[in-house]
Amino acid sequence: MISYWNKPAETMERAEMTQLQTGRLKEIVARLYRQQPFYRSKMQAEGLLPEDVNTLEDITKLPFTTKQDMRDNYPYGLFTVPMSEIVRVHASSGTTGRPTVVGYTKRDIGIWSEVAARALVSAGLSKQSCIQIAYGYGLFTGGLGIHYGAELLGASVIPISSGNTARQINLMKDFGTTALACTPSYALYIAEAMREMGVEPKDTSLKVGIFGAEPWSERMRQEIEAQLEIKAIDIYGLSEIIGPGVAVECPVQDGLHINEDHFYPEIINPLTGEVLPDGEKGELVISTLTKEGMPMIRYRTRDLTVLHREKCDCGRTLVRMSKVLGRSDDMLIIRGVNVFPSQVESVLLSFGETSPHYQLIVDRKDNLDQLTVLIEVTDAMFSDEVRGLEVLEAKIKAELASVLNVSATVRLVGSKTIERSEGKAKRVVDRRNL
């Protein structure tokens, strides 16, 4: 049976949705021009005034916002309200270890809870559900985003966070968990651990999983559904926009419904910035239409996808995006954490014994992402005693873990071990077959 959390918004006719989006876009542009020096200066540089934006098509007149803009305005330069009105701050790591910061007003938290509740109902949850949230809590938006949506829905929440897999499984059985929220790779790891513990899916009450925070394929979905005997639902979000709840699949599993009354999507050519028509693959760009604390206009997500506007068999009229098909930049997502090759470079440059030649190798072993960093060291260092290399490896590993917020295996190799290129250096080898 198809259910909705907010049926009027989720099944709104296109003409009504366009009118709503247009009004909200005009309001947010006018407010940013009045209250946000960063956006005002960007608009002035283009010779734009708020009254130049009167239709949704006029959004293309506005400049893009990027992650670099967030770094350049660290920490609170993009906030549009005083800190006395900011009730929550989240952050994610940047290319130099400096986090990108987002702020939420009380109303923003309410909107986030609303779209997260929509996502959970779309996935099949109800007030009778018991959801085990195994996303990380803290500055990462995953855990708290789903948590607040589940509480608004009235479901029972088990805020277990990530890790301690045996305990996850035991509590899943004991507490009657019906829904699991975590990364897809961790879901497969849980399934493997269940087999090792002699726990069968029928020994639990699991019915559905809400999985996101990293790329995953249809093949991986099939594996999860077969091993856990559940429905595996894809959820999409990013902290720069709000967090989980920007888009989600329904049980039809034919694309993710974007909550476009709050988030206006575009698809662009990542090289030219040209807006592409529905059905063409390109980079997803999102404008927030209702956020107070830190609105974003034409934010380049760097995620590659396709938009479809045909009405879904579930009855929702919200525009759908395909599963994320890749990235338009060099960012990797490792176990739900954003990792940039330039972060690794910044660490290596602080060690005199290493050369500027390195390579990131990403594998998926035992259903979990594994990151290995190959690093060339000087000939003198490589010919040194083994103990010296071990000490250096340990130092680099510790520093990488601190900067990346994810563990990595470090392998020191001799000079010229890593293949050279006359063009761009091949910094990343991704073997995950996503």
LOVODREN-793219 format. One record per residue: z, y, x of N, C-alpha, C in turn. Coordinates in steps of 0.1 Angstrom, whole numbers, padded with zeros to 4 digits, always signed. Example, Ala and Ser with C-alpha at 12.3 -4.5 7.8 and 13.67 -1.06 7.14 Angstrom:
<nodes>
+0078-0057+0132+0078-0045+0123+0078-0033+0132+0071-0022+0128+0071-0011+0137+0079+0000+0129
</nodes>
This chain:
<nodes>
+0000-0012+0008+0000+0000+0000+0000+0012+0009-0009+0022+0006-0010+0034+0014+0001+0044+0009+0008+0050+0019+0018+0060+0016+0015+0072+0024+0021+0083+0018+0019+0096+0025+0033+0103+0026+0036+0111+0036+0048+0119+0037+0046+0132+0030+0034+0138+0032+0030+0151+0026+0016+0150+0020+0015+0144+0009+0002+0141+0003-0007+0153+0001-0002+0164-0004-0010+0176-0005-0017+0180+0008-0009+0180+0019-0015+0184+0032-0024+0174+0038-0021+0161+0036-0028+0150+0042-0041+0147+0034-0042+0151+0022-0054+0148+0014-0061+0161+0009-0058+0172+0016-0064+0185+0011-0079+0185+0012-0085+0191+0002-0100+0193+0003-0104+0202+0014-0116+0200+0019-0120+0207+0031-0121+0222+0030-0125+0227+0018-0126+0241+0016-0112+0247+0016-0102+0241+0010-0089+0246+0010-0083+0245+0024-0085+0235+0031-0080+0234+0045-0086+0245+0054-0099+0248+0052-0105+0258+0060-0099+0272+0057-0096+0274+0044-0090+0287+0040-0076+0288+0046-0068+0277+0046-0055+0277+0052-0055+0279+0067-0064+0272+0074-0065+0273+0088-0069+0287+0092-0079+0293+0085-0084+0306+0088-0072+0317+0087-0065+0316+0076-0054+0325+0075-0043+0324+0086-0040+0312+0089-0030+0309+0100-0035+0313+0113-0048+0311+0116-0054+0315+0129-0053+0330+0130-0057+0338+0120-0057+0352+0121-0042+0357+0123-0033+0351+0116-0019+0355+0118-0014+0353+0132-0017+0341+0138-0012+0337+0151-0019+0346+0162-0032+0349+0160-0039+0357+0170-0033+0372+0170-0030+0377+0158-0024+0390+0157-0010+0391+0163-0003+0380+0161+0011+0380+0166+0011+0379+0181+0002+0370+0186+0001+0369+0201-0003+0382+0208-0012+0389+0201-0017+0402+0207-0005+0412+0207+0003+0412+0197+0014+0421+0196+0026+0417+0206+0029+0404+0207+0041+0400+0213+0039+0393+0226+0027+0390+0230+0025+0381+0242+0016+0388+0252+0022+0394+0263+0014+0401+0273+0003+0393+0279+0005+0380+0281-0005+0371+0287-0017+0371+0278-0015+0367+0266-0027+0366+0257-0033+0380+0254-0025+0390+0253-0031+0404+0251-0040+0408+0262-0036+0405+0274-0044+0409+0286-0057+0400+0286-0056+0388+0283-0068+0379+0283-0078+0384+0272-0073+0388+0260-0082+0393+0250-0088+0406+0254-0080+0415+0260-0085+0428+0264-0096+0426+0275-0094+0416+0283-0104+0414+0294-0118+0410+0288-0117+0404+0275-0129+0400+0268-0134+0411+0258-0126+0422+0258-0130+0432+0249-0127+0429+0234-0117+0420+0232-0114+0415+0219-0101+0422+0213-0102+0424+0200-0090+0428+0192-0088+0417+0181-0075+0417+0176-0072+0406+0166-0082+0407+0154-0086+0419+0150-0095+0419+0138-0109+0414+0141-0112+0410+0154-0125+0404+0157-0125+0389+0153-0113+0384+0150-0112+0370+0146-0110+0369+0131-0120+0366+0123-0119+0366+0109-0123+0352+0103-0129+0344+0110-0133+0330+0105-0129+0320+0116-0130+0307+0112-0127+0297+0122-0137+0297+0133-0150+0300+0130-0160+0301+0140-0157+0311+0150-0150+0322+0146-0147+0332+0156-0137+0328+0167-0131+0316+0165-0122+0311+0176-0129+0310+0189-0142+0307+0189-0149+0306+0201-0150+0318+0209-0147+0330+0203-0147+0342+0211-0134+0343+0220-0124+0335+0217-0111+0336+0224-0112+0328+0237-0106+0332+0247-0106+0324+0260-0097+0312+0259-0100+0302+0267-0092+0290+0268-0079+0292+0275-0069+0284+0272-0056+0283+0279-0056+0270+0286-0050+0270+0298-0050+0258+0307-0036+0255+0312-0034+0243+0317-0021+0240+0323-0018+0249+0335-0028+0254+0342-0026+0263+0353-0020+0276+0348-0024+0281+0336-0018+0293+0330-0003+0291+0328+0001+0279+0324+0015+0276+0322+0023+0276+0335+0017+0271+0345+0023+0272+0359+0024+0286+0364+0014+0294+0361+0014+0308+0366+0024+0316+0359+0028+0312+0347+0038+0319+0339+0051+0312+0338+0054+0303+0348+0067+0296+0348+0078+0305+0350+0090+0303+0343+0092+0293+0333+0089+0297+0319+0092+0310+0316+0093+0314+0302+0082+0325+0298+0072+0326+0307+0063+0337+0306+0054+0336+0293+0052+0324+0288+0044+0322+0276+0052+0322+0263+0065+0324+0264+0073+0324+0251+0070+0337+0244+0070+0337+0231+0067+0349+0223+0079+0354+0215+0090+0347+0218+0103+0352+0211+0114+0353+0222+0124+0360+0220+0135+0361+0230+0142+0347+0231+0148+0345+0243+0155+0332+0245+0166+0329+0235+0171+0340+0229+0182+0338+0218+0176+0330+0206+0163+0330+0205+0157+0323+0194+0151+0309+0198+0151+0306+0211+0147+0293+0216+0159+0283+0215+0157+0273+0207+0168+0263+0206+0166+0250+0214+0154+0248+0219+0151+0236+0227+0141+0239+0238+0143+0234+0250+0133+0235+0260+0130+0221+0265+0117+0218+0266+0112+0206+0272+0103+0209+0284+0101+0200+0293+0093+0203+0305+0086+0190+0310+0075+0191+0316+0069+0180+0323+0065+0185+0337+0062+0175+0346+0060+0178+0360+0046+0185+0361+0044+0193+0371+0032+0199+0374+0027+0194+0388+0016+0200+0393+0009+0194+0405+0017+0197+0417+0026+0206+0417+0034+0209+0429+0049+0205+0427+0052+0198+0416+0065+0194+0413+0072+0204+0404+0066+0216+0403+0071+0227+0394+0067+0222+0380+0077+0222+0371+0074+0217+0357+0067+0227+0349+0059+0222+0339+0054+0231+0329+0064+0231+0317+0067+0243+0312+0079+0244+0303+0074+0248+0289+0080+0242+0279+0077+0246+0265+0090+0249+0258+0089+0259+0249+0101+0263+0242+0099+0261+0227+0109+0258+0219+0109+0256+0205+0119+0265+0198+0115+0271+0187+0125+0278+0178+0130+0267+0168+0139+0271+0160+0144+0262+0150+0133+0258+0140+0125+0267+0137+0113+0264+0128+0104+0255+0135+0101+0257+0148+0092+0247+0155+0098+0233+0155+0111+0231+0156+0117+0218+0155+0114+0212+0142+0115+0221+0131+0113+0216+0118+0098+0211+0116+0089+0219+0121+0075+0215+0121+0072+0202+0128+0078+0201+0140+0077+0189+0148+0082+0177+0140+0094+0179+0134+0099+0168+0126+0090+0164+0115+0084+0174+0109+0075+0172+0097+0063+0164+0102+0056+0168+0112+0044+0160+0116+0048+0147+0122+0059+0145+0128+0063+0132+0133+0067+0123+0121+0073+0128+0110+0075+0120+0098+0062+0116+0092+0053+0125+0091+0039+0121+0086+0034+0109+0094+0035+0110+0108+0030+0100+0116+0036+0086+0113+0049+0086+0112+0057+0074+0110+0053+0068+0096+0052+0076+0086+0048+0071+0072+0034+0066+0073+0025+0073+0080+0011+0068+0082+0011+0054+0089+0020+0052+0098+0021+0039+0105+0027+0028+0096+0033+0032+0084+0038+0022+0075+0053+0022+0074+0060+0032+0080+0075+0032+0079+0079+0039+0066+0091+0036+0063+0097+0042+0051+0112+0044+0053+0119+0049+0043+0134+0051+0044+0141+0038+0047+0135+0027+0043+0141+0014+0045+0139+0008+0059+0131+0015+0067+0128+0010+0081+0139+0012+0091+0139+0004+0101+0149+0005+0112+0140+0006+0125+0140+0018+0131+0131+0020+0142+0139+0021+0155+0134+0013+0165+0140+0013+0178+0131+0021+0187+0137+0032+0192+0129+0042+0200+0131+0039+0215+0121+0033+0222+0122+0029+0236+0114+0039+0244+0110+0050+0239+0105+0061+0248+0116+0067+0255+0113+0074+0266+0124+0081+0273+0128+0093+0266+0141+0096+0267+0147+0108+0261+0149+0118+0272+0153+0130+0269+0155+0140+0279+0144+0151+0279+0140+0156+0290+0129+0166+0290+0116+0161+0285+0113+0148+0286+0101+0142+0281+0102+0143+0265+0091+0147+0259+0091+0149+0244+0091+0136+0236+0087+0125+0242+0085+0113+0234+0096+0108+0226+0108+0106+0232+0119+0100+0225+0124+0109+0214+0127+0122+0217+0133+0131+0207+0123+0134+0196+0110+0135+0199+0100+0138+0189+0100+0127+0178+0099+0115+0182+0099+0104+0172+0113+0103+0165+0124+0106+0172+0137+0105+0167+0139+0115+0155+0135+0127+0157+0137+0137+0146+0128+0134+0134+0116+0129+0137+0108+0125+0126+0113+0114+0118+0119+0104+0125+0125+0093+0118+0137+0097+0110+0145+0106+0115+0157+0110+0108+0153+0118+0095+0142+0127+0097+0138+0134+0085+0133+0124+0074+0126+0114+0078+0121+0104+0069+0133+0096+0062+0144+0095+0069+0156+0088+0064+0157+0074+0069+0148+0070+0079+0149+0057+0085+0161+0056+0094+0165+0043+0096+0176+0041+0105+0171+0041+0120+0177+0049+0128+0172+0051+0142+0181+0044+0152+0175+0037+0161+0182+0031+0173+0177+0038+0185+0184+0048+0190+0179+0056+0201+0182+0050+0215+0176+0039+0217+0179+0031+0229+0173+0036+0242+0163+0044+0241+0155+0049+0253+0148+0038+0260+0143+0040+0272+0135+0030+0278+0143+0022+0288+0138+0010+0292+0145+0002+0302+0155-0008+0296+0161-0016+0305+0171-0027+0301+0164-0036+0291+0154-0043+0294+0146-0050+0285+0153-0061+0277+0162-0068+0284+0169-0079+0278+0178-0074+0267+0184-0062+0269+0192-0056+0259+0184-0051+0248+0172-0046+0251+0163-0041+0240+0160-0053+0230+0157-0065+0236+0154-0076+0228+0166-0081+0220+0177-0082+0226+0189-0086+0219+0193-0077+0207+0192-0064+0210+0195-0054+0199+0184-0055+0188+0172-0057+0192+0161-0058+0183+0164-0069+0173+0170-0081+0178+0173-0092+0169+0186-0088+0161+0196-0084+0168+0209-0082+0161+0209-0070+0151+0201-0060+0154+0201-0048+0145+0190-0048+0134+0182-0059+0135+0171-0060+0124+0160-0049+0126+0156-0046+0138+0146-0036+0141+0133-0040+0134+0127-0031+0126+0114-0033+0119+0103-0026+0126+0106-0015+0134+0095-0008+0140+0100-0005+0155+0090-0006+0164+0093-0003+0178+0084+0009+0183+0090+0018+0189+0083+0030+0195+0084+0030+0210+0073+0029+0217+0074+0029+0232+0059+0030+0237+0058+0029+0250+0044+0029+0255+0038+0015+0253+0025+0014+0251+0019+0001+0249+0021-0009+0260+0021-0004+0272+0024-0014+0284+0038-0019+0283+0047-0011+0279+0061-0016+0278+0062-0026+0266+0055-0024+0256+0055-0034+0245+0050-0047+0249+0040-0048+0258+0036-0061+0263+0046-0067+0272+0053-0058+0280+0063-0063+0289+0075-0069+0281+0078-0062+0270+0088-0068+0261+0084-0081+0255+0072-0083+0251+0066-0095+0246+0068-0106+0257+0065-0103+0269+0066-0113+0280+0080-0117+0282+0089-0107+0282+0103-0110+0284+0109-0118+0273+0104-0116+0261+0109-0124+0249+0105-0138+0251+0093-0141+0256+0089-0155+0259+0099-0161+0269+0102-0154+0280+0110-0159+0290+0124-0162+0285+0129-0154+0275+0142-0156+0269+0142-0166+0258+0130-0171+0255+0129-0181+0244+0130-0175+0230+0127-0162+0229+0127-0155+0216+0113-0154+0211+0112-0159+0198+0099-0159+0191+0098-0146+0183+0086-0141+0180+0085-0129+0171+0091-0132+0157+0091-0144+0153+0097-0147+0140+0113-0146+0140+0118-0146+0152+0133-0144+0154+0137-0129+0152+0127-0120+0151+0130-0106+0149+0124-0102+0135+0127-0089+0132+0122-0084+0119+0111-0074+0121+0105-0074+0134+0095-0064+0137+0082-0066+0129+0077-0054+0124+0065-0054+0116+0054-0044+0122+0059-0034+0129+0049-0024+0133+0054-0018+0146+0044-0013+0155+0048-0006+0167+0040+0007+0167+0047+0018+0172+0040+0031+0173+0040+0034+0188+0028+0033+0193+0026+0033+0208+0017+0044+0212+0021+0051+0223+0014+0062+0229+0019+0066+0242+0016+0078+0247+0020+0084+0260+0012+0079+0272+0003+0070+0269-0006+0065+0280-0019+0059+0274-0030+0059+0281-0042+0053+0276-0041+0038+0274-0047+0034+0263-0047+0019+0260-0059+0015+0252-0064+0004+0255-0077-0001+0249-0075-0009+0237-0086-0011+0230-0086-0020+0218-0082-0034+0222-0086-0038+0234-0082-0052+0238-0067-0053+0240-0061-0042+0245-0047-0042+0247-0040-0042+0233-0046-0035+0224-0040-0035+0210-0040-0049+0205-0051-0056+0206-0052-0070+0201-0041-0079+0208-0039-0077+0221-0029-0085+0228-0015-0082+0222-0012-0069+0220+0001-0066+0215+0003-0072+0201-0007-0070+0193-0006-0075+0179-0005-0090+0179-0012-0097+0188-0011-0112+0188+0003-0117+0193+0008-0110+0204+0020-0115+0211+0033-0111+0203+0033-0100+0196+0044-0096+0189+0043-0098+0174+0031-0101+0170+0028-0104+0155+0032-0092+0147+0027-0080+0151+0029-0068+0144+0016-0060+0143+0017-0049+0136+0006-0039+0135+0008-0029+0146-0001-0027+0155+0000-0017+0166-0007-0004+0163+0000+0007+0161-0005+0020+0157-0005+0029+0169-0016+0036+0171-0017+0046+0182-0012+0060+0177-0004+0067+0185+0001+0080+0182-0003+0089+0194-0006+0102+0191-0011+0111+0201-0003+0124+0200+0000+0129+0212+0007+0142+0212+0008+0146+0227+0011+0159+0229+0013+0164+0242+0023+0176+0241+0032+0177+0251+0043+0186+0250+0038+0200+0249+0026+0204+0256+0021+0217+0255+0018+0222+0241+0015+0212+0232+0011+0216+0218+0024+0214+0210+0031+0203+0210+0044+0201+0203+0051+0189+0208+0043+0178+0211+0049+0165+0214+0043+0154+0205+0048+0142+0204+0042+0132+0195+0042+0137+0181+0031+0134+0174+0029+0138+0160+0017+0147+0158+0010+0150+0169-0002+0158+0167-0013+0150+0159-0014+0137+0162-0023+0128+0155-0018+0114+0156-0022+0106+0146-0017+0092+0145-0027+0084+0137-0028+0071+0140-0036+0062+0131-0029+0059+0118-0037+0055+0109-0032+0049+0096-0034+0034+0097-0030+0026+0087-0032+0011+0088-0047+0007+0089-0056+0016+0085-0071+0013+0086-0075+0012+0101-0068+0019+0109-0070+0019+0124-0085+0023+0128-0089+0034+0121-0103+0038+0124-0102+0053+0129-0095+0055+0139-0093+0069+0144-0079+0074+0141-0075+0085+0148-0062+0091+0146-0064+0104+0138-0056+0105+0127-0057+0117+0119-0049+0128+0125-0056+0139+0128-0050+0151+0133-0044+0159+0122-0031+0164+0124-0025+0172+0114-0030+0186+0116-0042+0188+0111-0050+0200+0114-0045+0212+0106-0036+0211+0097-0030+0223+0091-0021+0230+0101-0017+0223+0111-0008+0228+0122-0016+0229+0135-0026+0221+0137-0033+0220+0150-0048+0220+0148-0054+0231+0152-0069+0232+0150-0076+0226+0162-0084+0215+0160-0091+0209+0171-0106+0213+0173-0110+0213+0185-0124+0215+0189-0128+0205+0199-0140+0202+0201-0146+0194+0212-0155+0202+0220-0153+0203+0233-0162+0211+0241-0168+0203+0252-0179+0208+0258-0184+0202+0270-0175+0206+0281-0169+0197+0288-0158+0201+0298-0164+0209+0310-0177+0208+0312-0183+0215+0323-0187+0230+0319-0192+0231+0307-0198+0244+0303-0188+0252+0293-0179+0245+0287-0171+0251+0277-0177+0252+0263-0190+0248+0262-0197+0249+0249-0191+0240+0239-0190+0245+0227-0184+0237+0216-0195+0227+0211-0191+0214+0210-0200+0203+0206-0198+0200+0192-0208+0194+0185-0207+0191+0171-0199+0178+0169-0195+0175+0157-0187+0163+0154-0196+0151+0158-0189+0141+0163-0197+0129+0167-0200+0128+0181-0199+0139+0188-0202+0139+0203-0190+0139+0211-0190+0131+0222-0179+0130+0231-0177+0142+0239-0165+0147+0240-0162+0158+0249-0147+0160+0250-0143+0171+0256-0129+0174+0258-0123+0180+0246-0111+0175+0242-0103+0180+0231-0096+0193+0234-0099+0203+0226-0092+0216+0227-0084+0218+0214-0071+0223+0216-0063+0224+0204-0056+0238+0204-0057+0244+0192-0049+0257+0190-0038+0254+0180-0026+0259+0183-0015+0257+0174-0016+0268+0163-0014+0265+0151-0016+0274+0140-0002+0279+0134+0009+0272+0138+0022+0276+0131+0033+0277+0141+0031+0274+0154+0043+0274+0163+0047+0289+0165+0060+0290+0167+0066+0303+0169+0070+0306+0184+0077+0296+0190+0083+0298+0203+0072+0300+0214+0062+0291+0213+0052+0292+0224+0038+0287+0218+0032+0296+0210+0019+0292+0204+0009+0290+0216-0001+0282+0214-0012+0280+0223-0025+0282+0216-0034+0289+0222-0047+0292+0217-0057+0285+0226-0065+0276+0220-0076+0269+0227-0071+0263+0240-0061+0254+0238-0055+0247+0250-0064+0236+0254-0068+0235+0266-0077+0224+0271-0068+0212+0275-0069+0202+0267-0060+0190+0269-0065+0182+0280-0078+0183+0284-0085+0174+0294-0087+0160+0289-0083+0157+0276-0085+0144+0271-0099+0143+0264-0106+0132+0267-0120+0131+0262-0120+0122+0249-0126+0127+0238-0126+0120+0226-0137+0124+0217-0138+0120+0205-0148+0123+0195-0141+0126+0182-0146+0136+0174-0141+0140+0161-0150+0135+0150-0143+0130+0139-0151+0126+0127-0144+0132+0115-0151+0137+0106-0146+0144+0094-0148+0136+0081-0154+0124+0081-0155+0117+0069-0142+0113+0063-0140+0112+0050-0128+0108+0044-0125+0094+0048-0112+0091+0052-0108+0078+0056-0106+0069+0044-0107+0056+0046-0104+0047+0035-0089+0047+0030-0081+0053+0038-0067+0055+0034-0065+0066+0024-0075+0074+0023-0074+0086+0014-0072+0099+0020-0068+0099+0033-0066+0111+0040-0079+0118+0044-0079+0131+0042-0091+0139+0045-0089+0146+0059-0078+0145+0066-0076+0151+0079-0087+0146+0089-0092+0155+0097-0101+0151+0107-0096+0140+0116-0104+0131+0120-0100+0120+0129-0105+0121+0143-0097+0118+0153-0102+0117+0167-0102+0102+0171-0112+0098+0179-0112+0085+0184-0100+0083+0194-0097+0070+0198-0088+0068+0209-0093+0076+0221-0084+0081+0228-0087+0089+0240-0096+0080+0250-0107+0086+0253-0117+0078+0261-0116+0080+0276-0108+0089+0280-0107+0092+0295-0102+0106+0297-0102+0111+0309-0098+0124+0313-0109+0132+0319-0109+0146+0317-0119+0154+0323-0114+0160+0336-0102+0157+0341-0096+0161+0353-0091+0149+0361-0084+0151+0372-0080+0140+0380-0066+0135+0377-0061+0139+0365-0047+0134+0362-0047+0120+0358-0037+0113+0363-0035+0099+0359-0022+0099+0350-0022+0089+0341-0010+0087+0333-0004+0074+0336+0007+0074+0343+0014+0061+0348+0027+0060+0341+0027+0049+0332+0039+0046+0324+0044+0058+0317+0034+0066+0311+0038+0077+0303+0040+0090+0311+0039+0090+0324+0042+0101+0332+0029+0107+0338+0027+0120+0338+0015+0126+0343+0016+0127+0358+0006+0121+0365+0006+0121+0380-0008+0127+0385-0007+0137+0394-0019+0143+0400-0019+0139+0415-0031+0136+0420-0033+0133+0434-0027+0145+0443-0029+0157+0438-0024+0169+0446-0009+0169+0447-0002+0162+0438+0013+0161+0440+0016+0153+0452+0008+0141+0453+0010+0133+0465+0007+0140+0478-0004+0148+0477-0008+0155+0489+0003+0165+0493+0009+0172+0484+0020+0181+0487+0031+0175+0494+0034+0162+0490+0045+0155+0497+0041+0151+0511+0029+0146+0512+0025+0141+0526+0024+0152+0536+0020+0164+0531+0019+0175+0540+0032+0179+0546+0043+0175+0540+0056+0178+0545+0061+0168+0556+0053+0158+0558+0056+0148+0569+0046+0149+0580+0051+0153+0592+0042+0154+0603+0036+0142+0608+0042+0130+0605+0036+0118+0610+0024+0112+0603+0021+0118+0591+0010+0113+0583-0002+0122+0584-0014+0116+0581-0026+0124+0582-0030+0128+0568-0040+0137+0566-0043+0142+0552-0051+0131+0544-0052+0119+0549-0060+0109+0542-0051+0100+0535-0054+0099+0522-0045+0090+0513-0053+0085+0501-0048+0075+0494-0055+0070+0483-0045+0064+0473-0047+0067+0460-0038+0062+0450-0045+0050+0443-0039+0038+0443-0044+0026+0436-0035+0023+0425-0041+0022+0413-0034+0019+0401-0038+0006+0395-0029-0003+0393-0031-0016+0388-0022-0018+0375-0025-0028+0367-0016-0031+0356-0012-0046+0359+0000-0048+0363+0006-0061+0366+0017-0064+0356+0017-0076+0351+0027-0080+0341+0028-0070+0330+0017-0064+0326+0015-0055+0315+0022-0041+0318+0025-0038+0330+0031-0025+0334+0022-0019+0345+0020-0006+0344+0013+0002+0354+0020+0001+0367+0013-0001+0378+0018-0001+0391+0010+0009+0400+0017+0017+0407+0011+0027+0415+0014+0024+0430+0003+0023+0438+0004+0021+0452-0003+0032+0459+0004+0038+0469-0001+0049+0476-0004+0045+0491-0017+0045+0495-0021+0042+0508-0021+0055+0516-0014+0055+0528-0013+0067+0535-0016+0064+0550-0026+0071+0556-0029+0070+0570-0018+0077+0578-0014+0071+0589-0005+0078+0598-0012+0079+0612-0006+0087+0620-0012+0090+0633-0012+0077+0641-0022+0076+0651-0023+0064+0659-0010+0061+0667-0003+0072+0671+0009+0071+0679+0020+0065+0670+0021+0069+0657+0031+0064+0648+0028+0050+0644+0015+0047+0642+0012+0033+0637+0014+0023+0648+0013+0027+0661+0016+0018+0672+0030+0017+0676+0039+0025+0669+0053+0025+0671+0060+0013+0666+0072+0011+0669+0079-0001+0664+0080-0001+0649+0081-0014+0644+0081-0016+0629+0092-0008+0623+0104-0008+0629+0115-0001+0622+0112+0014+0619+0105+0020+0628+0101+0034+0626+0092+0036+0614+0082+0027+0612+0073+0027+0601+0081+0025+0588+0090+0015+0588+0098+0012+0576+0107+0024+0572+0112+0031+0581+0120+0043+0578+0112+0054+0572+0100+0056+0578+0090+0066+0573+0086+0063+0558+0083+0050+0556+0079+0045+0543+0090+0048+0533+0102+0045+0536+0113+0047+0527+0115+0062+0524+0113+0071+0534+0114+0085+0532+0104+0090+0522+0091+0086+0525+0080+0090+0516+0082+0085+0502+0086+0072+0501+0088+0067+0488+0098+0074+0480+0109+0078+0486+0120+0086+0479+0115+0099+0475+0107+0106+0484+0102+0119+0481+0092+0119+0469+0083+0109+0470+0073+0107+0459+0080+0105+0446+0090+0096+0445+0097+0094+0433+0104+0106+0427+0108+0115+0436+0115+0128+0432+0104+0137+0426+0093+0138+0432+0082+0147+0428+0075+0142+0416+0071+0129+0416+0063+0123+0406+0070+0119+0393+0083+0117+0395+0091+0111+0384+0087+0097+0380+0081+0090+0389+0077+0076+0387+0077+0069+0401+0081+0056+0401+0082+0049+0414+0068+0045+0418+0067+0044+0431+0054+0040+0437+0056+0032+0449+0047+0022+0452+0048+0014+0464+0040+0022+0475+0046+0024+0487+0040+0031+0498+0036+0021+0508+0023+0022+0512+0018+0014+0523+0012+0023+0534+0018+0022+0546+0013+0030+0557+0002+0022+0564-0010+0029+0567-0021+0022+0573-0026+0030+0585-0033+0023+0594-0038+0030+0606-0049+0040+0603-0052+0048+0614-0062+0058+0613-0076+0052+0609-0083+0059+0600-0097+0056+0595-0097+0043+0587-0086+0039+0582-0085+0027+0573-0091+0031+0560-0089+0043+0555-0094+0047+0542-0108+0052+0543-0117+0048+0535-0131+0051+0535-0133+0066+0534-0141+0072+0543-0145+0086+0543-0157+0088+0534-0158+0101+0529-0169+0104+0521-0174+0118+0525-0188+0119+0524-0194+0132+0528-0192+0142+0516-0190+0137+0504-0187+0146+0493-0172+0146+0490-0169+0145+0477-0155+0145+0474-0148+0132+0478-0136+0133+0483-0128+0122+0487-0125+0114+0475-0126+0100+0476-0122+0092+0465-0107+0090+0466-0099+0098+0459-0085+0098+0460-0078+0087+0451-0085+0083+0440-0080+0074+0430-0088+0062+0428-0082+0050+0428-0089+0037+0424-0080+0032+0413-0086+0032+0401-0079+0028+0389-0085+0015+0384-0077+0004+0386-0081-0010+0383-0076-0015+0370-0072-0006+0361-0065-0010+0349-0075-0015+0338-0088-0012+0339-0098-0015+0329-0094-0010+0315-0090+0003+0314-0086+0009+0302-0098+0010+0292
</nodes>
